[in-house]
Structures are given as structure tokens and as C-alpha cells.
Amino acid sequence: MKFGKTVVKCRIPILILALALLVPSVIGMAKTRINYDMLTYLPKDIDTVTGQDILLDDFGKGAFSFVIMEDMQPGEVSDLKEAFEKVEHVDTVLWYDNFMDVSVPMGFLPEKYYDAFNSGNATMLAVFFDTSTSADGTMEAIGEIRRLAGKQCFVSGMSAMVTDLKDLCEKEEPLYVGLAVLLACAAMMLFMNNWIIPFVFLVSIGMSILLNLGTNYFLGEIPYLTKALAAVLQLAVTMDYSIFLWHSYEEQNEVCADHKEAMAEAINKTITSVVGSSVTTVAGFIALCFMSYTLGLDLGMVMAKGVVLGVIGCVTTLPAIILALDKLLQKTKHKSLIPDTGRLAGLITKRFAVFVALFFIILVPAFIGYDKTNKEVYYDLGDSLPEEMEYVIANSKLQEKFGVGATHMVLVDAGLPAREVGNMIAEMEKVEGVKYALGMESVVGSLIPEEFIPESVSNVLKSDKWELFLVNSEYKTAGDEVNAQIDELNTILKRYDASGMLIGEAPCTKDLIEITDKDFQVVNAISIIAIFIIIALVEKSITLPIILVSVIEFSIFINLGLAHYTGVSLPFIAPICISTIQLGATVDYAILMTTRYKSERYEGKDKKTAVGNALRVSIPSIVVSAMGLFSATFGVAIYSDVDIISSLCSLMARGAVVSMFSVILVLPAMFMVFDKVICATSIGFHEKKKKEGKELQPC
């Protein structure tokens, strides 16, 4: 009671402090850098990442793009090339005039190199930047190149992608929060008994969200996915805690002398339930931190922090606001739209065998769909972007006009004899799907002596320690064909130079596929084990964690399985995140009903009465909670043009509804079937009657 009384007594200072913290929070949020390159979260010790660092350190080159120019004369292209070279952070631009004067007809180039630069009405330049793929300087340079060249210029490559992605996200993100707030507020107004309280919830949660986003400044930078989803997710998963406090406050108002005493009591009762509820959600987000692909670490840390801040706000800021507006809140009550659920609870309890049968009938196809969905995810990050985006158009032109789906960069020891490098390039060009390889040896061998190679070219292709050459592939990034090609190229490379490295978007994406496949298994196992242990400790039972986790995992199988059966391909990160988020966020529904069921059995009720009462009392809270999560994410799912964000929100919205139905329909049936086992393997089902010496109701 002491903590609750302290909060009530200090409510004005609490509000002043909360408002004061908004200032540094907004500043911190504005100054937190956002990373739009998903490949930077790969482990730092793999060859593809090490090679990128070498490229930047030894060659002074980080990002690389092909720029396609259409319907331009050679002189115009040459002039634009010179203009590009003056753009800040552009290191080198390679084109035909690096090898021959523009006055010499291009036909004098060997056919292979002519085709590398030209196709019909289009010509192509290779642009190297002195900053990394997603650096602010690189993105600014991409924008300047587009501005200089106008509509006849198409810039491909990862840097162009992150530039366009940044622009799109910055345009859409404010609307994500707006949609989440609008729809969540509408849902709360309908399903709760007060017109004003949803706005109070949103003010309190909004303060916690701003504090969470502001403290991200100390992380250095966060991925765009975290920035886009953090506010929506925090609103969705912490709304429950506010509802718990409000319901508790209303109950205490009926038995306490005044509203301050009622709030103090409500705070103390809410702390216990909210902390217990939030632990499972935090565990789900913490599980993401165990991914080798460190995007999970960033997302998991930010969201776990958000849940903790949400709990703190629920028992400090929210009570202070409610007390300040108490008179208004008492005048704006209305009847909830949720009808009496006694009849529904009785029907579900009576027909429990039907729902047990449905569980086992649906389980098999649901798991098959779930398993197939995990194998059908896509890894090409460009596939998540709208078709009208400039980067997508540029990549399509690169594929259609030049037959280039991906560009690999090969680093070999500069001391490797020229003959061996030449032989290696020749072998690589015979690999299926390789259009050509372009390096010092291929240029020197076919055109001019090495000492006559312009410095602008030799500096790109050779340093004191390393030699670089480009391999253009016909295959798109992330496909089975390009991955097999990468394996074959690596085999050739390692035979000539064991220290050599194959780098670029496609090799990095291949590593991403292998790493996240393992991460999915690890994260899934950790989240299940952690939540199993938490439920076992909270409910003091061995069997209840098995039943509760099984019901929610069943919901996850259905949710992800539907993607397969509806023909929807998901981004690779979606199954990993949803498996943990849905488990952590919606297992609370099951815990809520289980706690009431346990209490009813402890009071000596028979199993049918206990399960029926637990279901009747829990349905309104479960429905309100699920609708809060659904409404906060559904609008973003419909609106967003970024498929990763849209897919994650769609899965969260659907997952909330599926979990709601599973807990309301399947969990009570499991209690009816396994009641005897639960009683025998759990503490707290018989204790009260034993102490009073009364006869127990049989399990």
C-alpha cells in the first residue's frame, strides 16, 4: 500500500517530471541516427563484411552503384560524368572515356567491354563512393547525381535503395502513429465503459513512447524497422496495463472511502498483475537479442525498454492523470458494447469436446502451412519496395537492358601473379550466369599495357595489398541460382587465393539467409523456454505452462500458416519477430484466464463451474486487449507501402485475433480435459479447503 499512497501523494510532482522529461526525449529522438541498410547487421567477422571494410580502408571506396543513362550522346555522358565526379563523396566514376578518348568510336572496344557499358539507347557508368552504403554522405550524393542528370538517369545499387527507403519511411512514419492512435482510441471507446479514458491512456502511453524513443540516442543508431514499429508496438502491447489499472480503480472506488484511497489500492493491485503480465512480453522481446543478425538485438532492446517504461508510466503517470481528471471521467461513462458473456461461456464449457477436436484437426494443416511459410520467405530487400520507386525502376532497367541481376566484387591478394589472376577470371567467366568479370588483368590483357592504365582506373582496381575486380551476374540477389553461383565462384577463388573474398549485395544476402535460418530456431526455442519458465513460476505448475504455450503456439501456426495458404510471401524477418512477439504479447490472455480458473478451483468450485466462471470473467478483458493490439497495427498494415512494415503489422493484427479465439475457445476445453492432471501437478488448487477442513470437490 505504501507505493500506491506515495504515487497518489506525489501526483503533481510526477506529472511535472513527466512533462519535463518530454523535452530531452524529443531532442534525443531527433538526434538518433536511423540506419536503413539491413545488411549492416550481419556479424562483423564473416568474409563479406570484412571485405566491405577492406574495400573502404584500402581502396577508400565503400558504396558502389551503376548509373544508367538513356538517349544521350557520348559527349553529354562525358560531361555528366565529370559533373558526377565533383559531387561530394563520389570517389571515382568509370566509363568508356577512362580507357579511350570520347572522340574514338566505341566500336574500337572489344565486344565484351562495349556490351558492358552500352545497350541500345542506354549507356552505363560505374560510380564508387568514398563512404559506406548507408552513410548520410552517400545518400546525399545519390540525390545530387539524380538532380544533375534528371529523368534520363537511373541509379541502381544498395545505396540507391536505402536512399529511397529513407525518403519513403520519413513520409509514412508520422501516419503510422496517427493511424495506430486513431484506431486504438476508437476500439477502446467502443469496448470500454468511458468515452474519455482512451484519450487518457494515449496521453500516458505517449509519454512513455517519447521517453523510449528519446533514450534510443544512447544506442548510437537504430534500424528503420525499429523506428517505424517501436511506437506502434509499444502502444499495442502496453495498452493492457492501462486497462488493468482503470478496471482496478473502478472496483476500488466501490469499496473505498474516497477516490485517492481507491487509486492507492488500485496501484498496488495493478503492480502485481502488470509486472507478471509484462514479464512474458519482455521475455519475448529479449529473445530477439540472441540473434546473430543484430537487427534482432536492436529491436529487442528498444521494445523491451519500451515495455518496462510502459509499466512504470502505468503505475505513476497514468494514476496522476486519472486523479486530475476524475470528475470528468465519472461524468463520461457509458455502457460497454460487450454483452454479458455468461451464456457464451456456458456453451463453450458444455461443448468443450468440439473445440478439443477442432484443435487437433486444425493443428496438422496449420503446422504444415507454418513450416512452409518459413521456407518461402524472401530475402531480396528490394522486393519489399513499391514498383514505382526510382531504385526499383533502375534495377529493372539494369536487368532488362544489360542483363545484370547482381554485381559481385572479388578481392584477391595484390601479390598474386597476373597470370593466375587472369586464369581465375577466365574460370569465373565460365560459371553459369556470369556475364563477365572486369579487372586489371582483363583490361591490360585486352587493351593496353598496365603502365598506360589511367590512375583513375588503377586506383579503383588495385591497392598495395589487394586487387579488386567486378563480376556481373545475370541472376537476381537472393535466388537459389545466384547462391549456387556464389558457391562456385568462392570455390574457384579459394583455390587461387585462400585469403580472397567475394563481397557485394548478393554474397551478403546469402550469408543473411544462412544466419537468419539458424537465428529463427534459436530465438524460437529461447522465447518458448523463457516463457515456459515464467508461467511455471507464476502459476506454480508443471502442466499449465505446457498447455498455455501450446495454445499460443497453435495460434502462431495458424497465423503464419495462413500466409502459405493465401499465397503471400513474407520478408525473412517476419516469422522470427512474430513467433516471439505474438507468444510474448498474447500469452497474457491465457495467463489471465488461468489465474481466475486457479482461483475458482482454490475456492472449491468443481471444474465445470471453475472453467465457466473463469471464461465468463476473462472474455471482456481478452476481447478489449486483443482489439487494442489489432486496431493499433491493422491501419499501418493497410497503409504502409514498405512490405516489411506492412507484413509485420498485418501478422500482429491477425495474430491478436487468432490468439483471442484460441484462448476463448481452446484453452477452456484444455482445462476441462486436463483438470485432474493440472490439479495433481500444480500448487494452489486445494489448499484453502484443506485448511478449513471442508470436503474437496473432486478433480
N, C-alpha and C positions, 0 to 999 in steps of 0.2 A: 504493500500500500504506500510505502514511503516514496518510491519513484513517481507514482501517479500523482501524489499530493505535491511533490516538488515541481512537476511539469505544470500542474494547474496554478500553483502559486507564482511560478516564473513565466507565465504565458506571454506577458508583454515583452520582457527581455528576449524570450525565444523568438517571437515574431520580428523584433528589431534586428536580432542577429541573423535570422534567415534572410531578411531583406538586404542587410549589409553584405552578406556573402554573395548575393547575386552580381554585384559589381565586379569583383575579381573573377567570378565564374564566367561572365560574358567575355571579359578580356582574355582569359585563358582559352576559352573556346575559339575565339577569333584568331589567336596566335598559334593554335595547334595545327601543325602541318598535316595534310592529308596525302596519303600515298595511294596512287591509282594503278600501280603496277603489281599485279598479283604474283608475278614470278619472283619478286624480290624477297618473298617469304620462304623460299626454298632454303634448305640447310646450307650454311656457308662453306662446308668442307667438300661439297661434291664438285666434280670437274667442270660442269657447265657454269657454276657460279664462280669458281676460282678463275676460270678462263676469262670471264667477263671482267674480273678485277685486273687481270694481267693486261687485257686489251686497253683498259683505262690507264693503268700505271705505266706500262712500257710504250704504248703507242700514242697515249694521250687522246684515245678515242673511246667513247662509251656507247652512245646510241648510233644506230645506222638505219637509213631509210632509202628506199628507191623513190625517186620523183619522176612521174610520167608527164610528159608534155605533148599535147596534141596540136596538130595543124600549125606548126611553127617552122620557119626556115632555120637552117643551121646557124646563120649569123644571129638571129634572135635568141636562139637557145644559148649560144655562146655568151651573149650579153647578159642574159638572165643568170647564167652560171656564175659570171663574175659578180653579179649583184648578190647571189646567194652566199658566195664566199666572204662577203663583207658583213653578213649577218652575225651578230654576236653569238658565240658558242658553236658556229659552224666551223669545223676544223678543215675539212677537205671536201671538194666536190669532184668526182671523177666522171669524165665523159670522153667522147671521141677526141676532142681537141687537146686532151692530155697527152695523146700519143702522136697525133698529126695536126698540122695546121688546118684550121677550118676551111681554108681555101682548097685543100686537097680533097677530091671526091671521096665519099665514104666507101665507095666500091673498092678502093685500094686496100681496105681492111680485109683480112681473111674472113670467110663467110661466117665462121663461128662467132667471131668478135663483132662483126657487123650486126648479126642477129641478136647479140647480147644487148646492144644499145638501140636497136631500131626494129619497128614492126609496123608496116603500113604507114599511117599518118602520125604515128607516135614514136617518140624517142625517150630514152630513159637515162637519168643521171643517178649516180650513187652518192649519197650525202653522208659524211661522217661528222659526228658532233663531238665536242671535247668534254661533254657532260654525260651523265648516265641516262638511261632510258626514260626514267620518270622524273628527272630533275626539273625544277622550275625553269631553269635556263633553256633546257631542251624544248620544253613545251612552248615557251615564248618564241624560240627560233622557228618551230614548226608553223606557228601562227604568222610570223613575219614572212616566211617563204610563201605561204599561201597568199598573203596580201600582195607580195611583189608580182607573183605570176598570174593571179586572177583565176578565172574559171577554167582556164586551159591546163591548170596544174592539179595533179592528184598525188598526194603524199601517202605512201604506204608505210608499214612497219609498226612496231610496238609503240614507239614514241607518238606516232600519229593517233594510235588507238587511245592511249592514256590521255592525250590532249582533248580528244573528242569526248571521252568518257567524263573527264573533269567538267567540261562545259555542260554536258547533259545533266550530270548529278547536281551541279550548283543551281541549275534551273529548276530541277524537280524537287530537291530535298525539302525546301520550305513547305511545299504542298503535302509531303508525306506526313509531317507532324500535324498540319491543318486537317487533313482527312482523318487521321487517327483520332484526333481530339473531337472532331465533329461527330463522327460515327459512334465513338465510345460514349460520348456525352448523351447522344440520342438513345443508345441502348440502356444506359443507366437510368435515364429519366423514365423510360417505359417500364423497366423491370424492377425499379426500386420504388419506395413509397414517398419520395420527396422530389419536388421539381428543382430545387436549388442545390441539393447536396452533391450532384455530379460535378457542378462547377467548382465547388469547394474542394472536392477530390482532385480535380485537374490543377487547381492552383497549387495545392500541396505537392502533388507529384511533379508538376512543372518545375518547382523549386529544386527538387531532388535531381531531376534530369539535368537542369542547368549546372548544378554543382558537379554532377558526374562528368558531363561534357567538359566543364572548365578544368577539372583536375586531370583530364587527359593530357594537358600541357606538359605534365611532368613525365609522361611516357615518351616525349620527343615527337612522335608522329603516330597516327593511327591509320588503318586501311579505310578506303572509302566505304567499304561494306559496313564497317563498324559505325562510321559517322552516319550513314544513311539509315541504319536499323536501330541504333542504340536508343534513341528517344522513343521510337515506336514500340520496341520490345520492352523497355523499362516501363512505359505506360501500361502495356498489356499485362505484364506479369506481376506488377506491384499494385494494380487496382484492387486486387483481392484484399490486401492488407487494410486498405481504407474502408472497404465494405465491412470487414470484421470489426473494426473499431466502431463504426456507426451503429451496427446491429447491437453490439455490446453496450454502447452508450444508451441506446433506446431501452434496452432491457433494464439497465441500472436506474434509469430515470423513473421507472415504475415502482422501485422499491427504496430508493434513497431520498433523503430529506431535501436536497437541492441539486441543481444541475452540476455544480462544481464537484460535489462529493461523488455524484454519478460518474462524471468523467474520470476522476481519480481511480475509481474502482474499475471502470472500463479499460483504462490504460493498462493497469496491472493484469487484468484478464487477457487483454489483447496481446501483450508482450509474449506470453507463453505460447499462444496459438500461432501468432505471426512468426516468431522465431522458429518454431517447429516446422511451419509451412515453408518458410524461406530457405531453410537448410537444404531441402531437396532441390529447390531451384538453383541455389548457389552451387550445389554439387554437380548439377548438370552442366553449368557453365564452366566450372573448374575443370571438368573432364576434358573440355576442348583445349585446355592449356597443355595437355600431354601430347598434342600433335607435333610431329617433326616439322610439318609445314606450319610455320609460326604465325600464320594468319589466325589459326585457332587460338594461340596464346593471347594475341591482341584482343580478339573478340571476346574470349572467355574472361579475361581480366576486367575489361571495361564493363561487361554485363554483370559479372559477379559483384563488382564495386557498385554498380547501379542498384542491384537488389538490396545490398547492405544499406546504402544511403536511403533507399525507399522505405526500408523498415524503420530506420532512425527518424525519417520525416513523418512516418505514420504515427509514431508514439510521442512526437514532440511538436512539430509544426502543425499537423492536422488538428490535434486537440485544441491548440491555441486558436486556430481559425474558427473551429466549430463553436467554441465558447464565446468568441467575439460576435458571432452571427446567430447565437442560439435563438433569440426571439423570432428572427426572420425565418429560421429553419422550422420552428414549431408551427408557424403560420402557413407554410407551403407544402404541407404533407398531402399525399393523395393515396388512393388505394393502388396497390401493385397490380399489374396485369397478370401476374402469375396466379392461377386459381388454386384452390385447395387441392393438395396432391395426395390426400388420404386414399381416395378411390383408386388412383393410378398405382400407388404403392401396394395396395392390397391385391390388385390384378397381377402386377409383376411378381409379387411374392407367391401368389397362388399358382401361376403358370411358369414357375421357375425352370421346370424341366425343358420347356420350349426354348428358353434362352441358353441353357446349357448345350442343347442340341445344336442351336444356331452357332454357338461359339465354335464347336468342333467342325461343323460343316464349312463355315467361312474361313476357319484358320488355315486350311491347306491351300486354297487358291490365293488367299491373302499373302501367305508366306512366299508362295511361288512368284507372285507379282512383285513383292518386296525384293526378293533376290534378283529378279531380272532387272528391276529398276536400277539397282546398284551397279549393274553391269552395262547399262545403257546410257549412263551419264555422258555428257560431252565436256571436253577439256579445252577446246578452242575458244579462247576468251572473246574473240571477235564475233562468235555466234550468238553472244548474249546482247548484241547491239542492234539498233534499228537499221533496216536495209538502206534508208536514205542518208545515213551518216556518211560524212566525207571519207573517213577511213575505210568503211565497208565498200564504198564505190571504188576507191583507189585499189584495194586488194582485188576486187572483181576485175578491174581493167588489167592489173598485173597478170592475173591468171589467164584472162581471155586473149590479150594481145601478145604477151610474152611467154605464156605457158609456165610462169613461175608461181608455184604454190607456197614455197618456203625457201629461205636462204640460210644455209649453214655457214659458219665461219670455222676454219681449221687453223689451229696454232701448232706449229712444229718448231723444233729446236733450230735456231738460225745456223748452227754449225753442221746441220745435216747436208751432205754433199748434194749439189744441184742435180746430178744425175738421178739420185734416189728420190729427191722431191719430184722431179719430172715423172719418174716411173710411178710414184704414188698417185700423182694427179691423173695420169693416164688410166691407172686401175680404177680410180674413183669414178672417172667419167664413163666407165663401162657398167657401173652399178645401175640396175634398173631404176628408171625415174629420174636419173641425174641428167640435167640438160648440158651443163658444162661446169668446169672448175676454172677459176681465173686467179692466177697468182704471178709472182715474179718470173718463175720458170716458163710458164705458158706465154707470157708477154715477151720475155727475152728470146725464147726459143723460136718464136714465130715472126717476130717483128724486127727488133733492133738489139744491138749489144747492150749489156747491163749498164755500162758506164754512160750510155746515152739516154737511159731512162730518166725522165724528169724527176726532180726531187719530190715534187708533189705526189708522184706515184710511188716512188721507192719508200718514202716516209710512211705511206699508208700500208705498204705490204711487208716492210721489214724493219726490225729494230735490232739492237745489239744482241738480244737474247732470243728473239722469236721471229718467225716468219709467218705471215698471215696469207691465206687465200680463201676465196669465196666459192662455195658450191651451191649452185642454184638447182632446186628440185622442182619437178612437176607436181609433186604431191603436197596437199594442204597439211598444215600443222595439226597434230593430234590424231591423225588417222592411223590405222593399222599398217598401211603401205609405207608411210613416211617413217614410222617407228622401226619397221623391218629394215628400211633403207639406212637409218641411223646406226642400227646394229652392225650392218655390213660395212658401212663407212668406218666405224670405230675399229672393227677387226682389221681392216686394211691399215688404218692409221697406226694402231698399236704395233703392228708388225714392222713398220718402218721406224717408229719413234714411240717408245713406251711412255714417254712423258707428254706426248702430244695430246691435244684436247679439241674436241668437237663442241662448239658452242653456238648459241643463237636461240631463237624462239622455239623452234621445233625440238631440239635436244633438251632444252629446259622443260618444255611441256611433257616430254617423255619421262623425265625424272619426276615431274609433278604427278603423273599418272601412277607411277610405281610407289611413290612415297605416300600419297593420299589413300591408296588402296590399303596399305598397312595401317595407316592412321585410323581409318574407319573401324577396323577390327579392334584396335587398342582403345579408342575413345568409347566405342560402344560397350566394351567389356568393363572399362573403368566406371562409366556412368551407372551401369546396372549394378555392379558390385557396391559402389558407394551408396547408392540409394537403397539397395537391399539392406545394408548395414544400418543406415539411418532409420529405416522403418522398423527393423528388428529391435533397435534400442528404444525408439519412441513407443512402439506398441508392445514391447516385451514379449515377442513371439518369434517362433521359428517359421511357422507356416504362413502367417499373414504377409510377410514380405514376398514370398513366392507367389501368392495369389494376387496381390496388388500389382507387382511388377509384371506378371503375366498378362493381366487385363490391359495395362497401358501398352505393353509391347504388342499385344494383339491390335490395339488401336493404331500403333505405328505401322504395323504390317499392312493394315487396310489403307492408311493414308498414303504411304509410299507405293503400295501395290497398285493403287488406282492410277498412278502416273503411267505404269506399264500398260494397263488395260485400256486406258484412254489414248494411248499413243503419244504421250508427252515425254520429251527428252529433257532431263533436268541438268542444270550445271553441277559439276562434280562436288561442289562444297555443300549442296543442299541436303543430300541424305545424311552426311556426317552431322551437320548442325541440327537438323530436325530430329534425328534419333535421340539426341541428348536434350535439346530444348523441350520437345514435346513430353519426354519422360519426366524431366525435372519440373516442368511447369504444371502438368496436368495430373501427376500422381497425387497432388494435393486434394483433388476431388475425391480420390479413393480413400485418402487418409481421413478426410472429413467424415465420410460415411462410416468408415471402420471404427473411428473413435466413438461415434454415437452408438454403433452396434455393440461395441465392447461395454460401454456404459450401461446399455439396456440389459445385457446378459449379466453384468455385475449386480444389477438391481434385482435379478432373479427372474426376469421375463423368459418365457420359452423362446425357442429360436425363431419361430414364425412371427411372433409379436415383436421380438427384438429387431429382426431384419426389417419388418414392415415399418416400425416406428423410425428406425434409422434412415430408411429410404424416404419416408414422408417428410421428415425434418430437413434432410440434406438436399432434396431436389431443388428447392428455390435457390439455395446458395450456389449449388453446382451450375444451375442454368445461368444465373447472373454472372458468375465468374467466367464461364465459357463464352457467353455472349460478349463480355468485356474484351477477352482475348480475340475473339472472332472479329468484332467490329473495329478494333484498333489496327488490325492487319489486312482486313478484306479490301478496304478502299485503296490502300497502297498497292495491293496485288493487282487490282484492276487498272490503276492509273499508270504505274511505272513502265517506262519503255526500256529499262535495264532488266534483262531477263533474270539475272542472278537475284536482284532485289524482288522482282515480281514473283519469281518461283518460291523463294523463301517465305514471303508473306502469304502467298496462296497456300502453301503447305501448313503454315502455322494456323491460318484461319480454319482450314479444313480439319486439321489435327485437333483443334479445340472442340469442334462439333463432334467428331468421331469419338474422342475420348469421353465427352459428355454422355453420349448414348451408351458407350461401353460400360461406363461406371454405373449409370442408372439402370441398365438392363441386365448386364452380365454379372457385375460384382455381387448384387444381392443373391443371384442364383448360385454363385460360388459359395457364398456364406451358408445358404440352405443345404447345399450338398456336403460341404466340408465342416459343418458346425462342430461335430463331435471331435474331429481331428484338431480344429482350431482351439477348442476348449482344453484339450489334453496337452497342447504344446504351447500354450500362452499363459502368461501371468495376468491375473486381474479379472477373470471371468466368474469366479466362485467365491472370492474372498469375503465379501460382505455378508452373504447368507451364512457362511460358516461361523463367522464371528457372532451373529445374532442367534445361532442355534436353530435356524429355521430350515425346513426341508428345501432342498435344491430342486429346481426344475431340471429334468434330465436333459443331457445333451443329445 
